[in-house]
């Protein structure tokens, strides 16, 4: 996606801040990042991008369908790269770690529940909030 033509296809000019933010999402091991996370990572790598620019780019990417915004339990928005496939999320209430998962049985059950109630699902999201079972939470800072 780092090709400037891909940004243009999404209706956006290939500016340096946009390319830096997009590259970060494509290469980072951290899949769900807030604007503050993106800003801090860019600062730590010596990039000169302001926080307001990061917020603006993330919003533009969301509107263009490049990123998906989530509001997990913390109340703060996090973004992930839109890779075009459905998945659900489980969020640790202790440390905030997010894991993605797909489960065909859950998907079938949700469709059945909607059908029984006279609905046709166009899209949905499932967030499971839980505590890590290892004590103490291995990812808690």
DRENTI-632146 format. One line per field, with one value per residue: residue number from 1; x, y, z of N, C-alpha, C, O in turn. Coordinates in nm, 2 decimals, m for minus. Atoms other than C-alpha are relative to their C-alpha. Layout:
N
n c(NUM	...)
n_c1 c(X	...)
n_c2 c(Y	...)
n_c3 c(Z	...)
ca_c1 c(X	...)
ca_c2 c(Y	...)
ca_c3 c(Z	...)
c_c1 c(X	...)
c_c2 c(Y	...)
c_c3 c(Z	...)
o_c1 c(X	...)
o_c2 c(Y	...)
o_c3 c(Z	...)
//
This chain:
141
n c(1	2	3	4	5	6	7	8	9	10	11	12	13	14	15	16	17	18	19	20	21	22	23	24	25	26	27	28	29	30	31	32	33	34	35	36	37	38	39	40	41	42	43	44	45	46	47	48	49	50	51	52	53	54	55	56	57	58	59	60	61	62	63	64	65	66	67	68	69	70	71	72	73	74	75	76	77	78	79	80	81	82	83	84	85	86	87	88	89	90	91	92	93	94	95	96	97	98	99	100	101	102	103	104	105	106	107	108	109	110	111	112	113	114	115	116	117	118	119	120	121	122	123	124	125	126	127	128	129	130	131	132	133	134	135	136	137	138	139	140	141)
n_c1 c(0.08	m0.09	m0.01	0.08	0.11	0.10	0.06	0.08	0.12	0.09	0.04	m0.08	m0.13	m0.11	m0.09	m0.10	0.06	0.09	m0.09	m0.06	0.10	0.04	m0.11	m0.01	0.10	m0.04	m0.12	0.00	0.06	0.12	0.10	0.10	m0.07	0.07	m0.07	m0.12	m0.09	m0.06	m0.08	m0.12	m0.08	m0.06	m0.10	m0.11	m0.08	m0.05	0.09	0.05	0.14	0.07	0.11	0.12	m0.01	0.03	0.15	0.07	m0.03	0.08	0.14	0.01	m0.02	0.12	0.11	m0.04	0.01	m0.13	m0.01	0.12	m0.01	0.07	0.00	0.00	0.04	m0.07	0.07	m0.08	0.01	m0.12	0.02	m0.07	0.00	0.11	m0.06	0.11	0.06	0.07	m0.05	0.05	m0.11	0.00	m0.08	m0.04	0.04	m0.12	m0.11	0.05	m0.05	0.11	m0.03	0.10	0.03	0.11	0.06	0.12	0.13	0.06	0.06	0.12	0.10	0.05	0.09	0.13	0.07	0.06	0.11	0.12	0.06	0.04	m0.10	m0.11	m0.12	m0.08	m0.14	0.01	m0.13	0.01	m0.11	0.01	m0.09	m0.03	m0.13	m0.10	0.01	m0.12	m0.01	0.06	0.01	m0.13	m0.02	0.02	m0.12)
n_c2 c(m0.12	m0.11	m0.06	m0.12	0.02	0.06	m0.11	m0.07	0.08	m0.02	m0.14	m0.08	m0.03	0.08	m0.09	0.07	0.04	0.11	0.11	0.05	0.06	0.13	0.09	0.05	0.10	0.12	0.07	0.02	0.13	m0.05	m0.02	m0.10	m0.12	m0.13	m0.11	m0.03	0.10	m0.03	m0.12	0.03	0.09	m0.08	m0.08	0.09	0.04	m0.12	m0.06	m0.13	m0.01	m0.05	0.08	m0.04	0.06	0.14	0.01	m0.03	0.11	0.11	m0.02	0.01	0.14	0.07	m0.04	0.06	0.15	0.07	0.04	0.02	m0.06	0.08	m0.06	0.11	m0.04	m0.12	m0.12	m0.07	0.06	0.07	0.02	0.12	0.00	0.07	0.10	0.06	0.13	m0.01	0.07	m0.05	m0.04	0.02	m0.11	0.02	m0.12	m0.03	m0.07	m0.06	0.07	0.04	0.11	0.02	0.14	0.04	0.13	0.03	0.03	m0.12	m0.07	0.07	m0.03	m0.14	m0.01	0.06	m0.09	m0.11	0.05	0.03	m0.13	m0.07	m0.10	0.05	m0.07	m0.06	0.01	0.00	0.01	0.07	m0.02	0.07	m0.06	0.11	m0.01	0.10	0.11	0.01	m0.11	m0.13	m0.02	0.00	m0.11	m0.12	m0.08)
n_c3 c(0.00	m0.01	0.13	0.01	0.08	m0.08	m0.07	0.10	0.03	m0.11	0.00	m0.08	0.05	m0.07	m0.07	m0.09	m0.12	0.03	0.03	m0.13	m0.09	0.07	m0.02	m0.14	m0.02	0.08	m0.04	m0.14	m0.07	m0.07	0.10	m0.04	m0.05	m0.01	0.06	m0.09	0.03	0.13	m0.02	m0.08	0.08	0.10	m0.07	m0.04	0.12	0.05	0.10	m0.04	0.03	m0.12	m0.05	0.07	0.14	m0.02	m0.01	0.13	0.09	m0.05	0.04	0.14	0.03	m0.04	0.09	0.12	m0.01	m0.02	m0.14	m0.07	m0.14	m0.11	m0.13	m0.10	m0.13	m0.05	0.04	0.09	0.13	0.05	0.14	0.06	0.14	0.05	0.09	0.08	m0.05	m0.13	m0.12	m0.13	m0.09	m0.15	m0.06	m0.15	m0.08	m0.09	0.07	0.13	0.11	0.09	0.09	0.10	0.03	0.08	m0.04	0.09	m0.08	m0.05	0.12	0.04	m0.11	0.02	0.12	m0.04	m0.10	0.08	0.08	m0.08	m0.04	0.12	0.04	0.09	m0.05	0.10	m0.06	m0.14	m0.07	m0.13	m0.09	m0.13	m0.10	m0.09	m0.07	0.03	m0.11	m0.08	m0.10	0.05	0.15	0.05	0.09	m0.08	m0.01)
ca_c1 c(0.00	0.30	0.28	0.17	m0.07	m0.26	m0.32	m0.44	m0.68	m0.82	m0.87	m0.58	m0.26	0.06	0.20	0.50	0.30	0.04	0.31	0.48	0.16	0.05	0.39	0.38	0.05	0.18	0.50	0.42	0.37	0.12	m0.20	m0.43	m0.29	m0.43	m0.33	m0.10	0.06	0.13	0.26	0.50	0.63	0.69	0.87	1.09	1.20	1.29	1.00	0.88	0.50	0.27	0.00	m0.27	m0.14	m0.16	m0.52	m0.61	m0.43	m0.60	m0.94	m0.88	m0.76	m1.07	m1.30	m1.11	m1.15	m0.78	m0.82	m1.09	m1.16	m1.26	m1.36	m1.26	m1.32	m1.06	m1.29	m1.00	m1.02	m0.77	m0.72	m0.62	m0.54	m0.84	m0.73	m1.08	m1.16	m1.39	m1.26	m1.36	m1.16	m1.09	m0.96	m0.78	m0.94	m0.61	m0.36	m0.57	m0.40	m0.62	m0.62	m0.81	m0.99	m1.23	m1.48	m1.72	m1.96	m2.00	m2.06	m2.32	m2.49	m2.51	m2.66	m2.92	m3.01	m3.06	m3.26	m3.49	m3.56	m3.62	m3.29	m3.03	m2.68	m2.49	m2.19	m2.12	m1.84	m1.79	m1.57	m1.52	m1.38	m1.20	m0.91	m0.59	m0.60	m0.24	m0.19	m0.05	m0.14	0.17	0.12	0.04	0.28)
ca_c2 c(0.00	0.23	0.31	0.67	0.55	0.35	0.66	0.84	0.55	0.62	0.99	1.12	1.29	1.10	1.35	1.26	1.25	1.02	0.79	0.77	0.69	0.43	0.27	0.25	0.06	m0.17	m0.26	m0.24	m0.55	m0.34	m0.37	m0.14	0.21	0.53	0.87	0.92	0.58	0.67	1.01	0.87	0.60	0.86	1.09	0.80	0.73	1.09	1.18	1.54	1.50	1.69	1.53	1.74	1.61	1.25	1.30	1.45	1.17	0.90	1.05	1.09	0.72	0.61	0.80	0.66	0.30	0.24	0.22	0.10	0.29	0.10	0.23	m0.04	m0.02	0.26	0.50	0.61	0.55	0.30	0.23	m0.08	m0.13	m0.23	m0.56	m0.64	m0.94	m0.97	m1.05	m1.00	m0.87	m0.98	m0.70	m0.75	m0.52	m0.53	m0.42	m0.32	m0.58	m0.66	m1.00	m1.06	m1.39	m1.55	m1.82	m1.97	m2.09	m1.75	m1.60	m1.87	m1.81	m1.43	m1.48	m1.72	m1.48	m1.20	m1.42	m1.54	m1.17	m1.07	m0.89	m0.93	m0.84	m0.60	m0.57	m0.62	m0.61	m0.82	m0.71	m0.94	m0.78	m1.02	m1.05	m1.23	m1.57	m1.55	m1.36	m1.10	m1.00	m1.07	m0.76	m0.51	m0.22)
ca_c3 c(0.00	0.04	m0.33	m0.38	m0.64	m0.38	m0.18	m0.49	m0.56	m0.22	m0.31	m0.12	m0.22	m0.13	0.12	0.34	0.66	0.50	0.37	0.71	0.90	0.64	0.65	1.03	1.02	0.75	0.93	1.30	1.52	1.71	1.51	1.71	1.77	1.90	1.76	2.06	1.99	1.63	1.73	1.99	1.75	1.48	1.73	1.86	1.50	1.44	1.22	1.23	1.23	1.47	1.68	1.50	1.16	1.30	1.40	1.07	0.87	1.08	1.02	0.65	0.63	0.81	0.58	0.28	0.41	0.47	0.85	1.08	1.41	1.73	2.07	2.32	2.69	2.75	2.57	2.35	1.98	1.83	1.46	1.26	0.90	0.70	0.54	0.40	0.62	0.92	1.26	1.62	1.92	2.28	2.50	2.84	3.10	3.30	3.04	2.73	2.51	2.20	2.02	1.70	1.63	1.39	1.49	1.24	1.51	1.66	1.31	1.23	1.57	1.51	1.17	1.32	1.60	1.34	1.11	1.39	1.48	1.12	1.05	0.78	0.90	0.68	0.92	1.28	1.54	1.85	2.14	2.43	2.74	2.97	3.22	3.13	3.32	3.42	3.74	3.73	3.38	3.18	2.96	3.24	3.25)
c_c1 c(0.08	0.02	m0.09	m0.13	m0.12	m0.07	m0.09	m0.12	m0.10	m0.05	0.08	0.14	0.11	0.10	0.09	m0.06	m0.09	0.08	0.06	m0.10	m0.05	0.10	0.01	m0.11	0.03	0.11	0.00	m0.05	m0.12	m0.11	m0.11	0.07	m0.09	0.08	0.12	0.11	0.08	0.09	0.13	0.10	0.08	0.11	0.13	0.09	0.05	m0.08	m0.06	m0.15	m0.07	m0.12	m0.13	0.00	m0.03	m0.15	m0.07	0.02	m0.09	m0.15	m0.02	0.01	m0.12	m0.11	0.03	m0.01	0.13	0.02	m0.14	0.02	m0.08	0.01	m0.01	m0.02	0.07	m0.07	0.08	0.00	0.14	m0.03	0.08	m0.01	m0.12	0.05	m0.12	m0.06	m0.06	0.07	m0.05	0.12	m0.03	0.10	0.02	m0.04	0.11	0.10	m0.04	0.05	m0.12	0.05	m0.12	m0.03	m0.12	m0.06	m0.13	m0.12	m0.06	m0.06	m0.13	m0.11	m0.06	m0.09	m0.14	m0.08	m0.06	m0.11	m0.13	m0.07	m0.04	0.10	0.10	0.12	0.07	0.15	m0.03	0.14	m0.03	0.13	m0.03	0.10	0.02	0.13	0.09	m0.01	0.12	0.01	0.15	0.00	0.14	0.03	m0.02	0.13	0.03)
c_c2 c(0.13	0.07	0.12	m0.01	m0.06	0.11	0.08	m0.07	0.02	0.14	0.09	0.02	m0.07	0.10	m0.08	m0.05	m0.12	m0.13	m0.06	m0.07	m0.13	m0.11	m0.06	m0.11	m0.13	m0.08	m0.03	m0.13	0.04	0.03	0.10	0.11	0.12	0.11	0.03	m0.11	0.03	0.12	m0.03	m0.09	0.09	0.09	m0.08	m0.04	0.12	0.07	0.13	0.02	0.04	m0.09	0.04	m0.06	m0.15	m0.02	0.02	m0.12	m0.12	0.01	m0.01	m0.15	m0.08	0.03	m0.06	m0.15	m0.07	m0.05	m0.02	0.06	m0.09	0.09	m0.11	0.06	0.13	0.13	0.08	m0.08	m0.06	m0.04	m0.13	0.01	m0.08	m0.10	m0.07	m0.13	0.03	m0.08	0.07	0.03	m0.05	0.10	m0.03	0.13	0.04	0.09	0.07	m0.08	m0.05	m0.12	m0.01	m0.15	m0.01	m0.13	m0.02	m0.03	0.12	0.08	m0.07	0.03	0.14	0.01	m0.06	0.09	0.11	m0.05	m0.03	0.13	0.08	0.11	m0.07	0.08	0.05	0.01	0.00	0.00	m0.07	0.03	m0.08	0.06	m0.10	0.04	m0.11	m0.11	m0.02	0.11	0.01	0.00	0.01	0.13	0.14	0.08	0.02)
c_c3 c(0.00	m0.13	0.00	m0.08	0.08	0.08	m0.09	m0.04	0.11	0.01	0.08	m0.07	0.08	0.07	0.09	0.13	m0.02	m0.03	0.12	0.09	m0.06	0.02	0.14	0.02	m0.08	0.06	0.15	0.05	0.08	m0.10	0.03	0.07	0.01	m0.07	0.08	m0.02	m0.13	0.01	0.07	m0.08	m0.10	0.07	0.04	m0.12	m0.07	m0.10	0.06	m0.04	0.13	0.03	m0.08	m0.14	0.01	0.01	m0.13	m0.10	0.04	m0.04	m0.15	m0.05	0.03	m0.10	m0.14	0.00	0.02	0.14	0.05	0.14	0.09	0.12	0.10	0.13	0.05	m0.04	m0.11	m0.13	m0.04	m0.15	m0.04	m0.15	m0.05	m0.11	m0.08	0.05	0.14	0.10	0.12	0.09	0.14	0.06	0.15	0.07	0.09	m0.07	m0.13	m0.12	m0.08	m0.08	m0.09	m0.01	m0.09	0.05	m0.08	0.07	0.05	m0.12	m0.04	0.11	m0.01	m0.11	0.04	0.09	m0.08	m0.08	0.08	0.04	m0.12	m0.05	m0.10	0.03	m0.12	0.05	0.15	0.06	0.14	0.08	0.12	0.09	0.11	0.08	m0.05	0.11	0.07	0.09	0.04	m0.15	m0.06	m0.09	0.07	0.02	0.15)
o_c1 c(0.03	0.08	m0.20	m0.23	m0.23	m0.19	m0.20	m0.23	m0.22	m0.12	0.04	0.19	0.09	0.21	0.07	m0.04	m0.10	0.04	0.07	m0.07	m0.06	0.07	0.04	m0.08	m0.01	0.12	0.08	m0.15	m0.21	m0.10	m0.17	0.13	m0.17	0.20	0.23	0.23	0.20	0.21	0.24	0.22	0.20	0.22	0.24	0.20	0.11	m0.03	m0.09	m0.17	m0.05	m0.17	m0.21	m0.10	m0.10	m0.20	m0.16	m0.07	m0.14	m0.21	m0.12	m0.06	m0.16	m0.18	m0.07	0.01	0.13	0.09	m0.24	0.12	m0.19	0.10	m0.12	m0.05	0.01	m0.04	0.03	0.00	0.24	m0.15	0.18	m0.11	m0.14	0.09	m0.09	m0.14	0.00	0.12	m0.10	0.23	m0.15	0.21	m0.08	0.01	0.11	0.14	0.04	0.02	m0.22	0.16	m0.24	0.06	m0.20	0.02	m0.22	m0.23	m0.18	m0.17	m0.23	m0.23	m0.18	m0.19	m0.24	m0.20	m0.18	m0.22	m0.24	m0.19	m0.08	0.06	0.12	0.12	0.10	0.24	m0.13	0.24	m0.14	0.24	m0.14	0.22	m0.07	0.20	0.05	m0.03	0.12	m0.01	0.21	0.07	0.21	0.15	m0.01	0.23	0.13)
o_c2 c(0.23	0.18	0.11	0.06	m0.03	0.10	0.12	m0.01	0.00	0.18	0.20	m0.06	m0.09	0.12	m0.20	m0.16	m0.22	m0.24	m0.18	m0.18	m0.23	m0.22	m0.18	m0.21	m0.23	m0.21	m0.11	m0.18	m0.05	0.12	0.16	0.10	0.15	0.08	0.06	m0.08	0.02	0.11	0.01	m0.07	0.07	0.11	m0.03	m0.07	0.11	0.16	0.14	0.09	m0.02	m0.16	m0.05	m0.10	m0.21	m0.11	m0.06	m0.16	m0.19	m0.09	m0.07	m0.19	m0.17	m0.06	m0.08	m0.22	m0.19	m0.15	0.04	0.03	m0.14	0.16	m0.16	0.18	0.20	0.23	0.17	m0.20	m0.01	m0.05	m0.16	0.07	m0.19	m0.06	m0.17	m0.18	0.10	m0.19	0.18	0.00	m0.05	0.10	m0.06	0.24	0.15	0.19	0.14	m0.03	m0.09	m0.11	0.00	m0.24	0.08	m0.22	0.06	0.01	0.13	0.13	0.00	0.06	0.17	0.08	m0.01	0.10	0.15	0.01	0.00	0.12	0.20	0.21	m0.19	0.21	m0.02	m0.02	0.03	m0.03	m0.04	0.00	m0.06	0.07	m0.16	0.14	m0.22	m0.07	m0.08	0.23	m0.09	m0.08	0.11	0.15	0.24	0.02	0.09)
o_c3 c(m0.03	m0.14	0.03	m0.06	0.05	0.10	m0.06	m0.06	0.09	0.10	0.11	m0.14	0.20	0.02	0.12	0.17	0.06	0.02	0.14	0.14	0.01	0.04	0.16	0.08	m0.03	0.04	0.20	m0.01	0.10	m0.18	m0.06	0.18	m0.08	m0.11	0.02	m0.02	m0.13	m0.04	0.03	m0.07	m0.12	0.01	0.02	m0.10	m0.18	m0.17	0.18	m0.14	0.23	m0.05	m0.11	m0.20	m0.08	m0.06	m0.17	m0.17	m0.05	m0.09	m0.20	m0.14	m0.04	m0.15	m0.22	m0.10	0.01	0.16	0.00	0.21	0.06	0.15	0.13	0.14	0.13	0.02	m0.17	m0.14	m0.02	m0.19	0.02	m0.20	0.00	m0.22	m0.15	m0.02	0.21	0.08	0.11	0.06	0.19	0.02	0.22	0.04	0.15	m0.02	m0.19	m0.23	m0.03	m0.14	m0.05	0.02	m0.11	0.08	m0.07	0.03	0.05	m0.10	m0.07	0.07	0.01	m0.10	0.00	0.07	m0.06	m0.09	0.03	0.07	m0.11	m0.11	m0.09	0.02	m0.22	m0.03	0.20	m0.01	0.20	0.03	0.18	0.06	0.17	0.05	m0.07	0.23	0.18	0.06	0.07	m0.21	m0.02	m0.12	0.01	0.06	0.18)
//
